Amino acid sequence: MEFSITTPALLFSAISLLLLAFTNRFMSLASLVRELHSHFTTQGGPSLKAQIDNLRRRLRLIRSTQAFGVLSFALCVGSMFLELLNWQGAAKWVFVASLTFMLVSLVISLWEIVISTKALEIELSACVEGACHD
């Protein structure tokens, strides 16, 4: 396979879209945390506490997805820089590291999605118990 400066550049749009998706998930969770905090201070209850604990875990995971995504992006840029210096061997290894960080970011994102379904289960179990409010 021929490695050139355009190879890491191909990941720019993918990484940018991933970071945008991770940021959107973070913003949605931040809004939900504020809403649940308001409910928790007025109503309390084990269901709300469990949801808040779940959200705390999810926020940490999203922060990790963002961090690994940014590192992946930075390593792509580093790989391009090394390619410009004609250090092809190093450029390839930095690009492999970039791909690895992107994969880690995606795996953590999948883990966060699995946890988010648990949050929905908490909400649904509260509805089954009659604690749902319209």
SULJOWO-V185902 format. One record per run of one state. SS is the DSSP state (H for helix, E for strand, - for the rest). FROM is the first residue (numbers start at 1). TO is the last residue. If there is no record, write none. Layout:
SS/FROM/TO + SS/FROM/TO
This chain:
-/1/4 + H/5/9 + -/10/10 + H/11/42 + -/43/45 + H/46/84 + -/85/87 + H/88/128 + -/129/134
